[in-house]
Amino acid sequence: MTGNVGLNVVIGLVFVYLLYSLYATIILEIFSSSFGLRARNLSYAIKRMLMDERKYDKYYLSNPLIGKIIERLFRWLSELVGTFIQPVGMAINLKNKKLYKVFFDQPSIRTLCSGSLSNTPSYVAAESFSKALIDSIRDDDPDLSVIASVHVGLENKELLPDDSETKRLIQSLLRDANNDLVKFQLLLERWYNDTMERSKGWFKRTTQIMLAAIGFTLAIAFNVDSIAIIKRLSNDKEAREQMVNLATQFNDKNAGTIEVVKALKDTTGAVVDLNTRLTSLDTIRKSLETDINNSRNILASDWHLPNSIRANSKEQSTIHADSIQLTYAMTKDNSKDNIFFVVHKSIDPRLFRESLPDKLNAQDPIKVNTAYYKFWYATSWDHIWGYLLTVLAISLGAPFWFDLLNKLVKLRTSQPTDTTSGQGNISSSVSPAVAKATLNRAG
């Protein structure tokens, strides 16, 4: 084992960040696949293409200044609400939905549906988009050419009103194509591809917010306090060596898993059975839970907080070295008696008392409000910075931490080693079959 304590501490911390970043990403992907977030994002993007922005100029009153203020207020409110409902494919600031509905009723689009809750496809090829849009617009007259039927359909099918910006855009593309069908299809496909590039940014922004929320939940649920971890690794040689061993073994065996996670960043791909996808993701999740439990055992980062605890009516003369004894007053028969709790020394006495019921009974087990305790412990001034560092680290993503861990491990192995190192737990790796299955897209 190398004698560079600082490097080993960094390796252990980066390994912890990698584990929880991977775990958060897999949870996010399971949620995304189950609720069809990619399909909803695609649906929203196509709404932006085929529907029109809602105008608020009708709110101009006799007083132009008041009317302008009201218009801006409505626009701001619609954009605010739209930010929250966009991830589920909804939009309140768009109108003229008829062309959008006709488009998704086309057989070439309906057959692409993946069966997720959104009931819309998660991926549509540019060629499929142009064909479905032309089929939606064109007139049914068999004597007309395709381009002529598109012109007639735009005017007669009442899919879009005359003042529609979408209608004017499609007519502009027809003029740019000089009424050439192939050029018109290419222009539609370019329009679609440009929108899809922007939609990837929308989806990434949504997933980053969700990843931060999942990271905060994991940081509290698993007690991942970055500052406490640094202190533990700096002062405990055995824990430090075991974490480095775990990190090295994980780095060697799980490169395939990281490639899977990198592929998950894309919003497109082939559609496969949703159950197959969820099964492969769940396999990776279980493998990560094994590694997380191993790291928690080394770092002793358990909450040590029971769901219920029995009080003692008398003070205990001897307790375990890792425990402390807390004394609280219990009201009984208009008199105050003391009751005693033996808890782990990491427990905060004040928060622990607030997590207990108002009325305490030494005869029965007393329920502990663990959610209350964990939340206020994590958000207290003494601990919140460590948890926020963890949330920030998780938000950077697993690929970032895997690449950094790989460089640190190579740096460490290039240094002189000591053969007296401790042995860590061996991480289980994900099989190539699972990694290959997870690369497929669905939902």
HELIX and SHEET records of a PDB file:
HELIX    1   1 VAL A    5  PHE A   35  1                                  31    
HELIX    2   2 LEU A   37  LEU A   50  1                                  14    
HELIX    3   3 ASP A   57  TYR A   59  5                                   3    
HELIX    4   4 PRO A   64  ILE A   85  1                                  22    
HELIX    5   5 GLN A   86  VAL A   88  5                                   3    
HELIX    6   6 LYS A   98  PHE A  104  1                                   7    
HELIX    7   7 PRO A  107  ARG A  110  1                                   4    
HELIX    8   8 ALA A  126  ILE A  137  1                                  12    
HELIX    9   9 VAL A  146  ASN A  156  1                                  11    
HELIX   10  10 GLU A  165  ASP A  176  1                                  12    
HELIX   11  11 LEU A  181  ALA A  221  1                                  41    
HELIX   12  12 SER A  226  ASN A  235  1                                  10    
HELIX   13  13 LYS A  237  LYS A  253  1                                  17    
HELIX   14  14 ALA A  255  LEU A  264  1                                  10    
HELIX   15  15 LEU A  274  LEU A  299  1                                  26    
HELIX   16  16 PRO A  349  GLU A  354  1                                   6    
HELIX   17  17 THR A  370  ALA A  378  1                                   9    
HELIX   18  18 ILE A  384  SER A  395  1                                  12    
HELIX   19  19 ALA A  398  THR A  413  1                                  16    
HELIX   20  20 PRO A  432  THR A  438  1                                   7    
SHEET    1   A 2 ASP A  52  GLU A  53  0                                        
SHEET    2   A 2 LEU A  94  LYS A  95 -1                                        
SHEET    1   B 2 SER A 308  ILE A 309  0                                        
SHEET    2   B 2 ILE A 366  LYS A 367 -1                                        
SHEET    1   C 2 SER A 323  LYS A 332  0                                        
SHEET    2   C 2 SER A 335  HIS A 344 -1                                        
END                                                                             
